[in-house]
Amino acid sequence: TRFSLDGYLSDPDRRNSFGKVGWVKPPRMQEPDHAEHLAESFFKTVCVIVSDLPPPPPVSEQDNSVLKRHIRRELLHALAVEPKSHSEAMNVASAAVSRREESDDATRFRAVFTEVLTSIAQQRNHGSRGPPTFDLKPEGCGEYDPSFHHLRKTEHQHAMDNIARLRRQRIKRMEGGVSSEVVLPLVSEPPPGHNRFLPSRLLLHLPAMYAAIRRFLMYVLFNGQWLPPDKPSVEVEVIPSEVPAAASLSPTTAATSPGSKGRGRMTPTSPPFRSSPADTRTPSVPSMTSAEPNFTAEAVSASSKSFLEVLHILTLQVHTLEECSCLHNDLPFLDLENVSLSAGININSYLEEISSVPESLADVWALQCYPEGPLPSQGSGLNRGSVLGLLIALYEHRDNAKRSGATNDSANNDHGGARALSADGLKWLLRFLSSLVNGADSMASAYKSATSGIPVTTTNSIQPELRRKIKGMLDKLPNLWPVTEKGDVSMDGGMSAASEKSKAAQKAAQKRALARMKNMQSKFADSISAQYKDEKDSKLMNDENLCIICKCDDADGVNGPMGYLGHVQRSRVSQLASDSIMRETHLNGLNLSSLY
């Protein structure tokens, strides 16, 4: 069908055809980019389903938490796009509730709207240029949802640019935080939902969802290719560019000549060759040379594909892991299939899903570590065909390389705020997984460790073999955790050490800027002094007692300039006083204007 993704969002398969094993190609669509757009729409739809659930019922008639939640979510995303006036913000908030709810209790609606607007926005006055507007506060940037369905795609692009800027401001305000060490997740925890709709969040933890995520991450890693690239042959035949002597013959004669046998057939529709001095050269013998692989680390760095929607799904999996693992105990009305799925969700099963490699990707050349494969890794480089392995490959060779000042350019630079949010979200997710395998005692502690950049070194109930596998994949990744001056990962004092290091770097930058300004000032002074070559001009420039009007100096000590400029204007004080006295004494007929 037109909207079928069969063969695209599943693990690729291999089949034996006529003695050769090859990949099963997905069905061809009408347009090449159609599959990518459908896959992004699929992931975005899942994010909307699990994030915008109906809220729990109110506990009393005076409970306005549902109204406040709807207004806050709608108003926050509208302010993320651009500042709004009070009337525009009111219209946006009105769209969050029904007309009946707004008209039944208009007083409560206005009170909740004012409370929400004050909590998430700050007023900015424009004077005579226009009415005051309200800007989103940095504290509210964490509630932004890239899949919020009331914003268009262009509006989301503007919103992500603003959210990336507000996040930098928020991180700088955090106590003890340094902008290079504190990272925030792509999205925050979804709001509570009604019990009847909570089982829909089990969609995030289906095995088919992990397969779809794995396939799309490979699509991003391979820069728009749905199948892994083949391993280049060791030796290939290179046909020389020189045209043999038989080329001077007519097409029909060349096709039937013995020298053209095995070199390809020429048809009468081929254009005739023109004789030139180069045609008479002795034909070269085909050479054997090594083929350069077309899939390298540079190709990954130049990938222009975005995986923002997939990263959104992965972050929601983290936020809903504990909730979904308890649904079979909290909701007695679940069917057997949902009960079985919920009972099988735990930290070990989650880590096993994201680190497992399907059988069809076990020995793929493009997913092997260097030197057997094309991509090196500072970690173990194992299990690259898993979700975690693909994320690490994108982090090492694209997202972290770009943030570290790599010279390779990418089309992702045009994404602006989306790229910044994606890079920080990926770093936060890898930190979270590292905290889990390093001994975080709960999801909350791992969440806090991933955000603050302070690793944990305790023990938990993760299986030892699974812990070693994932820890080896994540260890020694560049710039994942803060590093002290000795090169060790910072622990409790990591944030203070990083803060001191950042302050020292800022002072050094200020000294360099000041020295640069002084150098420019001296160069400017030298260029000005070079313009006065004769003694008279030089004397006029260096003499401090020089009149700016007549250019006279004080050489004789008598006729020197005073250095004052006078401005004379007739005063009207006496005239105005006389006019006031005449009005008080009713002497309006007397004209005293000629006296002043």
N, C-alpha and C positions, 0 to 999 in steps of 0.2 A: 504494500500500500504506500501512499504518498508520505505518511508520517511514521513509517515503520523504522525502527532502529535495530531490527534483527541482524545480528552479525557485527554490530558496531560497539555496543556496550556489554560485551561479554568477553571472556578470555579467548584469544585467538586459538584456532585449531589447525592441526596439520593432518594431511591426508596423503596416502600413497596413490599416485596417479601415473600409470605406465612405467612403474619402476622408479619413479622419482618422488621424494617426499617434499611437499611444498605447503605453503600457507593457504588456507581457504579464504579467498577474498570476499569481503562483504558485498552485498548487492549494490550495483551502481545506481546512483540517484540522478535526477534530472540536472542538478547543479552540484558542482564539487563541494561547495561550502554548506550544502543543505544539512549534511549529517552533523557537522560541528554545531550549527545553530540549534538543531533539534536536541542534541546532547546537552547543551547549555540550558535550553528551556526545560528539559527534564529535571536537571539538578535544581534549577531555580524553583520549579513547581514543588518539588519535595521540600525545599526549605520553607516555602510559604505554608505548606500543609502542616508541618510540625511546629512552626513558629506562631502562626496566627490561629491558634485554637480558640474556641469559645471559652470565655472566662468561667471560673467557678461561680456558683450562685451567691448572691449577697447574703450576709448573715442576718441583716435586719433591714428595715425600711430606710433607716438613716445612713446605711452603708453606701457611700459613693465611690468606693474603690474601683469599681468597674468603669464608671464614667471618667474618673481621673486617669485610669490606665489608657482608655481609648483617646482621650484628648491629648495626653502627654505623648503618645506614640505618633499621632498624626501631626501634632504641632512641632515636635522635635525634628522630624524628617523634612517638614516644610522649611524650617529655619536652617537646616543643614544645607539646603540648596542656595538660599539667599536671605538677607534680612527682610523682615516684614514689618509693615506698619500695624498699628493696633487693630484697625478695621480689617486688614488682610489676615492677620492672625485669628481674628474672630471668625471670619469666613472659613478658614482652614479647620478650626476646631468644630465648627458647625457640621462639617462633613463627616466628623468622627461619630456623630450620634444621629439618630433618626429625628425627623421633624416632630414626631409625637413626644419623644423624650425632651426635646428642646422647648417645646411649647407648654408641656405640662408643668414644668417647674423651671421657669426662666431664671428665677433668682438663684437657685442652686447652681444652675449651669454657669451663670456669670461668675459666681463665687469660685467654683472649681476652676474655671478658665483663668481667672486672675491669679489664683494660687499656683497653677501649673506654669503660667507664663512667667511669673516672678521667680520660680525655682529653676527654670532651664534657660532663661534669656536675660539679657542685660540691655537696658535702654540706652540708645545713642541719639543725642540731640544734634540736629543739623542747622539750627538757627533759622535764618531767613531762606535757606535753600529748600526747605521742605519740612514735612512733619517728622517727628522722631520715629525711629525704627528700632526693632528689637533683634539683637544678634544672639546666636546660640552660645552659651557658656562652655568653656573647655570641659567642665565637669560632666556635661551631657553627651560628649562625643562617643563614649563607650556604648551607648544604647543604639547607635546607628546600625541599621540592618541593610546590607547591600541588595537584598531580595525584596524589599518593601514594595508591594505591588501598586501602591498609589502614586509612584513616581515613574516617569518615563526614563528611557535609557540615557538620554542627554542630561536629564536632571540628576540622575545618579552619578554621572561623570563629574558634574559641578559639585555635587554633595561630597563625593570622595576626596576631591581636592581640598575642600574646606575642612573635612573631618581629619585628613592627614595633618593639616596645619594646626588644628585645635589639639590634636593628640600630642604634638611636640610641645605645645604650650602647657598642657596638663602634666606631661612627664617632668618638665622643668620645675613645676610647682610642687611635685610630690616630695615629701620629706625624705631626705637622704637619697633621692633618686638622681641618676645621671642619664641624660638622653641616650647615650650609647649603650647603656646596660639594661634599662627598664624597657620592656616591650609589652604590648597589650594584645590580647587575642583579637582575631578578626571580628567576631561578634560576641556579645555577652550571652549569658544564660537566657533561654527563652522564657517568657512569662508563664505562670501557672495556667493550666488548662482544666477544663471540666473533666471529671472522671470518665465520663462516657466516651470522650475523644482522646484520652491519653494513650490508648493502645496504638493509635496511628503513628506514634513516635517509634514504634518497633520497626518501622520501615527502614530506619537508619542503620539497623544492626542486622539486616538480612544478609546472608552470604552473597546473594546476587548483587546487592548494593556495593559490597567490597569489590566484586568482579568488575562492575561498571566503573568504579573509581579507578581501579588499576588500569583498565583499558584507556580511559581518557588521559591519565597521567602519562602513559606511554605515547599517546598521540601528541601531547605537549612536548615531551622529551625528544621525540623524533621530528619535531617541527612540522606537524601537519600530516604525518604519515600514520595510517591506521595499523600498519603491519611493521614489524621490526625490520630494519635494513639487513641485507645479506652480507655475509663476510666476504670481503674482496679476495679474489684469487691471488695466489702467490706470484704467478707469472701470467702476463697477458701479451698477446701479439699486437704490436703497434704498427699500423700501416703507415709508411712514410708519405709525406706530403708531395714528393716529387711525382710527376706523371710519367709513366713509362713511355717508351718510344712508340708503342702500339697505339697510343692515344692520338697520334697524328693521323691515323687512318680514319676512314668513315665509320660511323657507328655500326653499320652492318658488318664491315670487314673486321672491325675489332672484336665483335662478338663471336666471330667464327675463327679467329686466329688462334693457333695453338698456345701462344703466349698468354692469352687471356683466360685460359682454362684454370678454374679454381680460384680466380680472382674476382668473381662476380660477373653476372651477365648484364650486358648493355642492351637496352631496348631501342627501337627506332625512335621512340618519343624523347630520348635523352638528347640534350643539346650537343651539337658537334663541338669537338675540341678545336681550339685555334692553335696554329703552329707558332711557337715562340722559341727563342734561344734556349730557354730552360727545358724545353721538351727534348732536346738532343742529349741531355745528360744521361749518364749511366744510371739505371734504376737502382735504388737502394734495396738491400735485403731487409725484410721485416725483422725487427729486433725484439728481444724478450726483455721485459723490464717489470719491476714490481709495481703493483697497482696501489695508488694512494686511497685509503678508505674515505668515503664520502661522509661518514658519521664520526665526528671527532668532538673533543671538548669545545672547540671553537664553534662547531655547528650548534651545540646545545646552548652556548652563550648567546648566539644570534637568533635563537628561537623567538618568534613573535606571538606565540600562542599563550593565552591566559588560562589559568586554572582557578580563578577566584571562586567560581561556584562550587568546584570540588573541595577547595579548602574550607568553604562555608559548611559543607556537609561534614567534613572531618571534625571541624570545631564543634558542631552540634552533637556529634557522636560523643565527644568528651563531656559536654554539658549534660547529656541525657543518660549517661551510662548507669549511674546509680539509680536514677528514677526508673528506668526500664528494667533493671535487675530486680526490682521489688514489686513490679506490677502483679505478678502471680500471687503474692501474699496480700496486697492491698485491695485488689479488685476481684471480688468473688464471682463476678458475672463473665469472666473471660472464658473463651472457648478453649478446647484442648490444644489447638495449634498455637495460640498466643501464650498459653500457660507454658508450653514446652519451650517456646522461643525465649520468654522472659526468664525462665528458670536456668537456661543455659548461658545467660549473659553475666559475665563477671570480668574482673581485671585480666585474669589469665586468658580467657577466651578472646577478649578484645585484643590483647597483645599478640596472641597467636594468629588472629585474622590479618592484622596489618603487617605481620612479618613473614607470613607463609608465601611460598612461590608455587603457582600452579605447575602441573607436570609439563604442560606444553611450553613453558618458558624456562625450564630448568637449565637447558644447555644452549640458550640463544647467545650468539656471539656479542651482539650489541649490549647485552645486559651482564656480561662478565666483567670482572675487575681487571685492570691493567696488570701484567702485559698480555694476558689472554684476550682481554677485551679492549675497547678503545678509550674507556673513561677511567682515569685514576681516582683514588680516594684516599683521604688521610685517615679514614676509619678502616674497618676490615674489608669493606667493599663486597661483602657477601649478601646473598638474598636480594640482589638488585631488582629482580623481577617481582618483588613484593611491593605493597603500597608504601611501606616505610623506606625501602630501598630506592624507589623512584623519587620519593620526596627528598631523600638525602642527595641524590644525583642532581636534582634541580637546585637544591640549596647550594651545593658546592660549586657547580659549574655555571649557574646563571644568577640566581637571586642574591646570594651572598657575594659573589664576584662583582656584581654591579654595585652593591652597596660599599664594597671595599675599594672602589676606584679602579676597576679593571678598564683596560683601554678598548675592549671590544664593545661595539655599539650594537644596539638591538632596537627593533621596532617597538619593544615594550616601553621605551623611553617616552613614547607619545601617550602612554596610558596615565601619566601623572600620578594623581593620588591613588588610583587603583593599584598601581605597582607598589607604592609605599605600603599600603595596607596589606597587600598580599605578601610582601617580603617580611614584614613584622609578624603577620599571622603565622607564616610558615616557621619562623624562628621560635615563636612562642610554642607552637605545637611540638617541635622537636625538643625544646626544653622540658615540656610537660612529660613527654615519654621518657626522657633521660631521668627526670626526677622520680618517676614511678619505678624504674628498674634500679635506681640507686638507693631506694629504701623509703620513699615517702609513705607515711603511715595512713594517709587518706587522700582522696581526690582533692580535697580542699587545700591540703598542704602542698601537693604537687602543683596545684593551680597558683598558689602564692609564690612558690619557688620559681616557676616559669616566668611570672610577671616581674618579680623583683630582681632576678638574676642571681640569687643566692642558692647554691646547690644544697641538697640534703644528703646525709651520710648515715642513715639509719637502716633498719631491716624491716621487711614486710613479708607477706605470704606469697610472693610471686615465685613460680617454679624456678629452681636454680638454673636448669638448662636454658629456659626461655630468657632468664635474666642475662646470662652470659652472651647469648646470641645478639640480643638487642643492644646490650651495653657495648659490645664490640663494634656494632654498626655505628653507634653514636659517639663513641670515644674519639677524641682528638679532632673533632670537626672544627674548622676554623671559625673563630668569632662567635661560637655558640654560647659560651659562658664568659663572664669577666675573668681576666687574667691579671695576676699581681705582677709586680716588677720582677720577681724571681721566675715568672713563667708558670706558676702554679695556679690552678683554679681557685678563686677566692671563696672563702667560707663566710664565717660570721662577720669578719671585718672587711669583706670584699667591697661593700658599698662605700665605706668611708675611704678606703684606699683608692677606689676609682674616682671618688669625688675630689680627693686631694690631687690626683693625677690630672683630672680635668681642669682644676683651678690653675695648676702650674702651666698647663698647655695654654690656657687663656691668657695668663700673664706674659708668657713668651710671645704669643701672637700680638698682644698689645705693644710690647717692646719692638717687635719687628715693624709694626705699622707706624709707630712713632719715629723710628729710624728712617723708614722710607719717606715719611712726610718731611723730615728735616733735610734729607737728601734732595728732595724735589724743591724745597724752599731755597736751598743754596744754589741749585742749578738755575732757578728763576732769577735770583739776585745777580748771578754772574751774567745771565743773558741781558738783563737790564743795564748793568754797568758797561757791557760791551758796546752799547749804542752810543755812549758819550765818549768820543775819542779825543776831542780837543780839550785844552785846558779850561777854556771858558765854560763849556757845558759841564765838565767834571766839577768845576768850582761851584756852579749853580746847583748841581745835584747834591753835593756834599754839604753845602752851607745850610745850616739850620735857620739862621736869621735872614730868610729870604721872603720878600713880599710876594704873595701869590697874585697880586693885581699888577703892580708896576715893575716887578722883577728887580727892584733896587736892593742893594745890599747895605751893610753898615760899615763900609770900608773906612770912611772918615770919622766914624764915631759920633756923628752929629745927625746926619740925615737917615738914620736907620728907620726901618718900618715899625709902626706901632703894633701891627698884628691884629687890628680890630676892624670890623665892618659895621658901619652905622646904618640904621634904618629909621627915618623920621616919618611920623604920621600924626596928623592933627588929632588931638584928644577931644572927645565929645562929652566928657564928664560934666563940665560946667553947663554946657547946653542942655543936657538931659536934666540936670538939677533945676535949671531955670524953668524949663517947660513944666516940671512937676509942681513948682511953686505957683506958677500962673494958673494951673488947673485947680489947685486948692483954693486960691484967692479969687477965682472967676475973672481973671484978667485975660480973657481969650483974645481981645482985640489987639493986644500989644505984640508986635513982631520983633523978637530979639535975635533972629537968626543971623542978621547982618553983623552983629557984634562978635560973633564967634567964628 
